[in-house]
Amino acid sequence: MSHKSYPKVSIIIPNKDDWNFVLQMLQSLERQTFSSFEVIIIDSSGPDRNFDKANLVTLDIDSISVHEEKDAYPGKARNIGVSLARGEFIAFMDAKTVPEKDWLLSSLKQLEDSNSDIILGKFQSVDNKLNWLQRIIKANTYGNLVCKSVPGSVLKKSKFNSSGGFIGSVGAGEDLEWVDRLHKLKWKVTPADNITFKYLGYPLNLRSFIIKWVFYSFENAKINILSTQKTLYFILLLILFLYFIYSWNYLFTYGSWNDSPYFVPNLNKIIWSFIALAYIFLRSIYMPIKKKEKITFILPINWIFIGLVGFTIDLLKIPGRLFGLWRLIFSKSNFL
């Protein structure tokens, strides 16, 4: 089937204060090998946004519509976008992305050939458009891995409506919850054969980095019950491990201490030093390498900053994890 015979596609894009990125992304959409599409932008930007929407008219795209929706999280924005869509097919994309030129055509063809219910997007981060801090953050998150995502996905509008849509009242994690729900509904969920877009949505500075991670940790805790349970199990295991370590000299020397061959001097210092060194190695070197970061970027100096940023990320997750534990323990329901 030629690409001219595919029905129209509606591309849904949530946006909040990222108009310059949206414009860059739309410029990449101009180069799509499949041109029968409309673009629907659900905009939740603040009143001080610095963008002239007249710039959209200059783009070589048949239909671009902007719908303002105050305080719409991505899930809610996508639901609204789908309700406004005129296309038979729905495609999702985010502001800070650069779609590949054959994204729509290859996804539509794969959707048809594989008889799938949805083709999930796949992305990889870029280096050449990131500043130094963004590259350090990238080494702690996606690295150079090819990852699956809701942005870049393509499916029929009628099929999306049967899924129940995204949870609209949370600011993060709604995409993972939705995909998990599709699997539970026995959908045929197929990742794209090729990378559908490049990602460049890392915070530009420390302030936005801190705000983003604290926000995400709380929002994810609202729906990511499995992660919260894992955190609870980890805390319990850590308590048991520390109790065992601190009780070693008492349990295995039978109170003889220095007279016993099982007595370990400076045990606390040994254990905590080992834990600290293991954490530094895992965060600073092992995990970035596992995420396919180049050794030449990690060494000889950047591993220090990668470790510091990784440690900061772990600290910023703590309030959200505690909030999630509180919800898990005291809430009557695990759902919003």
Residue, then its C-alpha position, 0 to 999 in steps of 0.5 A: m500500500s502506498h503512503k498516499s492511501y493511508p488515512k489522515v493522522s492527527i499529531i497531538i503535542p502537549n506544550k507548557d512554556d516550550w514554544n521555541f522547542v515546539l517550533q523546532m519540532l514542527q520544522s522537523l515535521e515539515r520534512q516528513t515523507f508522509s504529509s497527510f497530517e494535522v497538528i494539534i497543540i494543547d497549550s498550557s503555557g503561562p501568561d508570560r510566554n514569549f512566542d508569536k503564534a504567527n510563526l506557525v503560519t510560515l510552516d509548510i504544514d496543512s493544518i496547525s491548531v492551538h488550543e489553550e487549556k489552563d494547567a493541563y498535565p500531559g495526560k489530560a492534554r493528550n486526551i483533549g487533543v484526541s477528542l479534537a482530532r479529525g484524523e483516523f490515526i493518532a500520533f503522539m509527540d512532545a515539545k522537546t523532540v526531533p522526529e525522524k523524517d520517515w516517522l509517520l510513514s514507517s509507523l503506519k506501514q508497520l502498524e498495518d503489516s504487523n497487525s498491531d494495536i499500537i506502534l510504540g515510539k523509540f527515541q535516543s538522546v542527542d549530544n551535539k545540542l546539549n550543554w555540559l550539564q545536560r550531558i551529565i544529566k543524560a549520563n544519569t538517565y537515558g544515556n545513549l540507550v534506545c528507549k520506548s516511549v508514548p511520544g512517537s507512538v501511532l494508533k487508530k483513534s477508535k482504538f485509543n478511545s477504547s483504552g480509556g485514555f490517560i490519567g489526566s490528574v498527574g504530572a508524570g508517570e501517566d504514560l507508563e501507566w497507560v502502556d502497562r494498562l494496554h498490556k493488561l488489556k491484551w493489546k498487541v503493543t509493538p515497538a517501532d522498528n527504528i528510532t522515531f525521534k531524538y530527545l533533547g528535553y534535559p533541564l538547562n540549569l541546576r534550578s530547573f533540574i531540581i524543580k523537575w526531579v522533585f515534581y516528578s518524584f511526587e507525581n510518579a508516587k501518585i500512581n506508581i504503586l509498584s515502585t513504592q512497594k519496591t522502595l518499602y521492601f528495599i528499606l526493610l531489607l536495608i534495616l535487616f542488613l544493618y541490624f545484622i552487621y551491627s550485631w555481628n561482633y555480638l552474635f558471632t563472638y558470643g560476647s568474647w569480642n577481642d578474644s574471638p577469632y570472629f571479631v572484626p575490628n572497625l566493622n562500622k568503618i569497613i561497611w560504610s566505606f564499602i557502601a560509599l565506594a560501591y555507590i560511587f562506582l555504580r553511580s559514576i562509572y558502571m551505570p553510565i557505561k551500562k547506558k552506553e555513555k562513552i568512556t572518553f566522556i566519563l573519564p578522566i574528570n566527568w565521572i565526579f560530576i556524574g556521581l554528584v548529579g546522580f547522588t542529587i537525583d537520589l536525594l531529590k527522589i526521597p520526598g516523593r518516595l516518602f509520600g508514596l509510602w505514606r499513600l501506600i500505608f494510610s490510603k484506603s485505595n492505591f488509585l487516585 
